[in-house]
Amino acid sequence: MSNRTEHIARHDHGPTDPPADTPDGKPARPARSWSEVRHLLVRLHFYAGVLVAPFLLVAALTGLAYTLTPQLDRLVYGDQLRVERVGEQVRPLSEQIAAARSAHPEGTLASVITPPGPEDTTRVVLAVPELGENQRTVFVDPYTAEVRGELTTWFGSTPLTTWLDDLHRNLHLGDTGRLYSEVAASWLWVAVAGGLVLWLGRARGRRAKSARGVLLPDRTAKGVRRTRSRHAATGVWLALGLLFLSATGLTWSQYGGERFGRLLDAADGNAPALDTALPGAEAPAEDHSEHAGHGGSGGATADADPADFDAALAAARGAGLGGIVEVTPPADASRAWVVAQTDNTWPVHYDRVAVDTTSGEITSRTRWADHPALNKLSKLGVQGHMGVLFGVVNQIALALLALGLIAVIVWGYRMWWQRRPTRGDRSAPVGRAPERGAWRRIPLPALVLGIPAVAALGWALPVLGVTLAGFLVVDAVVGAVRRRRTA
């Protein structure tokens, strides 16, 4: 049997016989070979698929639901989000705010967000103490100053979008539930990268060395090999997208995201801060201006003058801030107003200005062009992950990725089932795991380089490190028990 055939047999049918004993009766040392790296990857890919795939499946299903949120919002909240008729002249913000406050005098004014398009309503955001980190958003027709309704929102998201976002992020289980999504994101890239290496290595040894043999399933194959070709070929097509989702998901995960935040701090990769201190004014001990908006007016206890919203918006427009903007009042008299672009669709616009409404002057400004490259990549990656960066095209791409991942997972479990022993004396409910102990036959240079690399990855991605250590411990215990039974 050739080496190639022997390798396939070991992967398809389970462990091979142990190495023969030496003449003195002691077990022979296994020969070290670079080909054993592949066998180790097979085992890792198998366990990642079997044990982590349920997390990935849940993430794919909930992510698929989340891709539909823009259309669902329009369907469910159309009365609040859209105007009845597009008018010719937009009313001043002060009139729209007055109408909103007349209908909803509770809380304090947190911010005002201008309409995204001519058919959309203005959003007057109120900070209401009993809502906690949520806000009450009042939707106003910009042409008539008529209040169209109100919703309890979270960082600008409607109740439906917030519910689906929590479902995808933490299954409505709070911080504990976030571990599920971090497990999925931490292992997704491992499963994808390992699968690519295995499939490309297998395809290289086949007669069909063309791209067709890598990118398309083998229609002539039968049984488990047919399922594997579908599983692998689909994975190749999805690989870049899945790696993107894994990387971007980890940037705001609970533990890996904290490590990423440290990296941003160390690399000076955070967004530039906007200086909101008014010239000559004495700043308070703590500056809340960077936290203004999205449900907080910097600690203000009374509404700002609605006319100042008009002045701040006019100054920002004059400074070149177009599109959707959020106007946020200052926390106190020593601070400037903040007007920030919030256009998340490519090409994005994220410029911000600080405005002294008394004089109409721009006192400070930050430009999207001045953001560090790492911050830009992170910001754009998050918007792409959420399906808003390229609009409907982005949504379709994410939906296809989710559906493809679901198919790959189903085919993976089908392979496990198909590889189960069916002989009467060897029957089993599921397929065997690939052979154990391949790491003992890996060349020493690979171990010397690989162990520190895996340790570093475990530090950078704590959930990956802890779960991998758990897999190794369980695997070692199972192996020891089986050896004792056969001794």
N, C-alpha and C positions, 0 to 999 in steps of 0.2 A: 504494500500500500504506500502510495506517495505521501510526502509530508502534507501536501495540500489536502488530499483525501482524508488523511488521519485527523487533520485539524477540523475539518467539517464534521467528521463523525463525532469528535469529542464535543463539538458545540451542539450538534443536533440530538445526540443520544445520551449525553451525560458523561460521567467520569470514566476514564480509561483505567486499565489495570495499574496498580502501583509499581514503581520501579523494582526490578529484580534485586534480590539480596546479593551481597558480596560473598566470596568463598568462605569467609569466617562467620557467616550467618548474620551479619549486621546489615541493616537496610542501606542500599546504595544511595549516595547523595544525588539528588536530581540534577541533571545537566542544566546549566544556565543558558538561556537563549533569548534573543530579542523578540522572537515570535511569541514568547510567553506574555509579553506586554499586551498582545491582542487578547489572549485568554483572560487576562485580568480585566480588560475593558469589557469583555463579554459578560463576565460575572457582575461587574459594577452596573452595566447597562441593564442587565436582567433584574437586579434588585431595585434599581431606580425605577424601572418600569412597573414592577409588581407592587412595590410598597408606596411609591410616590404618585403613581398614576391616578389614584382616587382623588388626591388633592388637585392634580392638574385637570382632571375631568370636571370637578366642581368649579375651578377657576375659569375653564373654558365655557361652561354653560352660563355662569353668572356674567362673564365678560360679554358673551354673545347677547344676553339680554340688555346689558348696559349700552351696547352700540346703537340700540334703537331709541335711546332716550330723547334725542332732539325731536323725532317724529312723534313719540308718545307725549311729550310735553305739549306739542302743538295740538294734538288730539284732545288731551285731557284738560289743558289749561288755556285753550284758545281764546276764551272770553277775556282772560286777564292779559295775555301776552300780545294780542293783536287789537288793532283799532277797527272800528266798523267801516270807516271811510277815510281814505287819505286826503287830508286837507291841503290848502295852498300855503298857509302860514302857521309856523310853530309858535305856540304861546311861550312867553318867558318862563324860566324855571320857577321864578318866585310865585307866579300864578298857579302853576302845577303843584308846587309844594303847599301853597295855601289850601288848595282843594283837598290834598291828601291829609293835611293836618286837621282840617275841618271834619273829615270823615273818621279820622283815627288820631285823636289827640294824645293817646297814651305814649309813654316812652319819650325818647329824644331823637332828633334827627341825626342819623349816623352818616349818610351819604346819599347822593343822587346819581343814578346811572342813566346816561342819555340813551335813546333808542338805538338798537343795532341797525335798523333799516326804516324806511318810510312807513311800513305797515306795522311797526312795533310800538309798544308803549314805553313811556318813561317809568323808571323804577325809583320810588322814594323809599329808602331803607331806614327803618326805625330800630333803635336799640331799646328793647323792652326787657327790663331786669328779669321778669319771671320766665323768659324764654332761654335764659342762659346764653350759650354761644350761638344760638339761633337768632334770626332777626324776623321782624315783620316787614314784608315788602309790599308797598301799596303801588298798584299799577295805574298810571294816569294816561289818558289820551292826550298826546302832546298838542293836538290841533284844537281841542275843545276844553281842555283841563277837566274833563269828566273822569271821575274815579271808576275804573273798570273792575276793581276787585282787589283782594289782598291774599297773600299766602305767607305761611311760615317757611322761611328759606334758610339754607345753611350755606354760607359762602357763595351766595347767589344762586344756588341750586334749588329747584322746585322740590316739594315733598316726594314726588315719585322718583325723580333722579337721585335724591338723597337716599331713599330707601334702597334703590338698586345699587347705588354706590357702596352703601354699607354692606349689602348682601355680598357683593364681589370682594370687598376689602376684608370683612371680618365675620360674615355670616350672622350679623346682628348679635355677636357675642362680645363686643367691646375689644379691649386690648388682648384678651386671651384668644379671641377669634382671629386676630391678625396673624397669629402664628401659622394658621393654615395657608394663607396667601403667601407668607414668606417662605414656607417650606416649598410651595409650588414654584415660586420665582427662583429660589436658590438652587433647586434641582433641575429646573427646565433646561438651563444651558448645559448642564452636565449630561443629561440624557441626549440632547441634540448633538453636542460635540462628539460624544462617544458613539452614537449611532452613525454619524457621518464617517468617522474613522473606520468603523467596522464595515460599513457598506462599501465605501470606496476601496478598502483593502480587498474585500471579497470580489468586487467587480473587476479589479485589476487582474485577478487570476483567471477570470472567465474568458471563454473564446470571444464573447462579444465585448470588445474593448472600446467600442464607440460610446458616445454620450448617450445614445439610446439605451444602452444596457444599464446606465446609472440613473437616468431621469425617468424611464418608463418601466412599469411593471412587466414581468415576463409572463406573457399570456400562455406560453406552452407549459409552464410549471404547474405542478399539481400539489395538493395538500398544503403542508406547512410551508413549502418553498414558495408557493404562489402567494400565500398570505404574507410571508416575509417580504416578497418583492413589492407588494402593494404598500405595506407598512414603511419600507425603507425609501422607495421612490417618492412617495408622498412626503415623507420627512425631509428629503433633499429639497423639494420645492418650497417647503415651509421654513427651512432652516434659518435663513436670514431674518425673517419676520419674527420667529419664535425667540431667537437670540436677542432681538431688539426688545421684545416684550419682557424677557427675563431681566435684561439690564436696566430698563427704565422702571420696571416694577420694584426692583431692589433699591433704587435711589430714594424712595420714600417709604420703604418698609420700616418696621419697628427697630430692628437691631442692625441690619445691614445698612439701612438709611442713616443711622446714627454714625456709623463708620464713614459713610460717604460724606456726611456733614463735616466730620473731622478733616477729611481730605480737602474739601472746599476751603476750610479755614486755613489749613497748612499751605495750600497752593494759592491763597489769596484769590479764590475763585468765586466769592460771593458777589451778589449784585451791589453796585455802588449805592451808598446811602444818600438819601436826599436830605439836605440841611434845611430844616424848616424854621430855624431860629430867625426871628425878625431882627434886622440890624438895629443895634442900640437897645434892644429889649433884654431884660434879665430872664434867663431861662429857669424854669423850675428845677428842683433837684433831680427829677426823673422825667425823661422825654418819652412820651407815648406816641409820638407822631408817626413812627414807623409802623405802629400797630393800628393806625386809624383805618377806617373803612371795614367792610365785611362785618359789620355788626358792632362797631364801636367808634365813637367820636372822640377818642382820646381821653375819656373821662369827663367830658362836658356834662353838666347837670341841667342845662337849659338849651333850647333851640337857638341856633345862630340866626341872624337876620336873613330871611329868604332872599332879599335883594343882593346880599353878598354872594349867593350862589351864582346869580347872573354876572356879577362883576368878575368872579373867579373864572367862570367859563369863558367870558369874553376875552380876558387876558390870555388864557391858555390857547384859545383859537387864534388869537393874534400872534402867539408865539409858534404857531404851526402845528399844534396838536389837533389832528383831525380824527374822524371816526368815532368809535365808542369811547367815552371817557367817564371816569368816576370822579365826582367832585366831593371832597371830604372836608368838613369844617375843622378848625384847629381845636386843640384841647383847652387852650387859654389864650389870652391876649398877647402873649409873648411869641406865639407861633403863627406861621403862615398857613394859608389854605393849601391843600394838595389836590392837584388835578392830574390823574393818571390815565393813560391810554390802556384799554383792556381788550384790544382786538387780538384774539387768539388764533385767527385763521390766517394762513400764509398768504402774503407776507405779513408777519406779525408786526404790531406796533405797541411798544412798551415804554415810550418816553414819559417822563413825569416832570412836573414843574411845581415849585412853591410860589404862591401868589400872595402879595400884600394887597388885600382888597381896598385898603384905604387909599393907596396911591395908584393901584392898578399895575404895579411893577412885578416882574418876575425876579424873585430873590435868589432862586437856586434852580438847577435843572440836572436831570440825569437822562442820558440817551441810551437807547437800546444798543446802538453801535459801540458804546463804551463798555458794555458788559464784558467780563472776561469770557474767553472761549468756552471754558468748562461750564460756566454758569449758563451760557447760551445753549450748549448741548443738552444740559440737564432740563432747562425750561422747555425747549422744543421737544425733547424726548417725552416729557410728561404730557404735553398737549397731543402728541402723536399717539401715545398710549391710551389717552382718553377719547380719541377719535374726533378731535375738533380741528387739528392742524390743517388738514386738507379737505375739510368739509365732508360731503357725501362720499367722495372717493376714499377718504380715510375710514369712514364707517364701513364701507364695503370691504376694504382690505382687512380690517379687523374681524369682520364677520366670517370671511373666508378662512382666515387663520384659525379662528375658533372652531369652525366646522371641520377643517382639516385636522386639527389637533384631536378632536373627538374621534374622528375616523382612525387616526394613527393609534390612539389608545385602545380602541375596540379591537383593531387588528392585532395589537400586541398581546392582549389577553386571549385572543383566539389562538395565536401561536402557542401560548402557554398550554392551552387546552389540547391543541393538536399534538403536542410533543409528549403527552402523557403516555406511559407504557400501557399497552393493551393486552399483552400476553396474560394468560390465566395465572401464571405464577409470579408475575411482576406488575399486575395492574395497580394503578394509582389514580386518584381523582384529578390530579393536575400534572403538568410536566415537571421534570426535574430541573433543578438549578444547574447551571454550568459547573464544571469541576472546581473544587476547592484547592487552594494552595499554590496557585500560579505565581504568587508574589515570591515564593521561595526559589523559583527558577528564573527570575528576572536578573539580568546582569547587574553587578554591584554599582556601576556608574548611574544606572537608572534609579536605583534605590537611594543613592547618596543625593541625587538632585531632586528626586520625586518627593521624598518624605518632607524635607523643609518646605517645598512648594505647596504641598497639601496642608501643612501646618499653617503656612501664611494665609492660604485661602480660608482655612477654618477660623482664623482670627478676623479676616476681613468680612467674612460671611458667617457670623456665629451660628445661625440656625443650620446652615450646611455642615459646619464643623461638628456640632453636637449630634445631629442626626446620623452623620457618617460614623462618628465614634460609636453611637448606639448600634448601628448595623454591624460594625466590626465585632463588638462585644458579643452580640447575640449570635453572630455567625461562628465565632470562636467557641462559644459554649455549646452550640449545636454540634459542631465538629467534634469536640471533646467527648460529648455524650455518645455520639455514633461510634467513635473509635473504641470507647470502653465497651460498648455492646458487642462489637465484632472481635474484641480481643480474646 
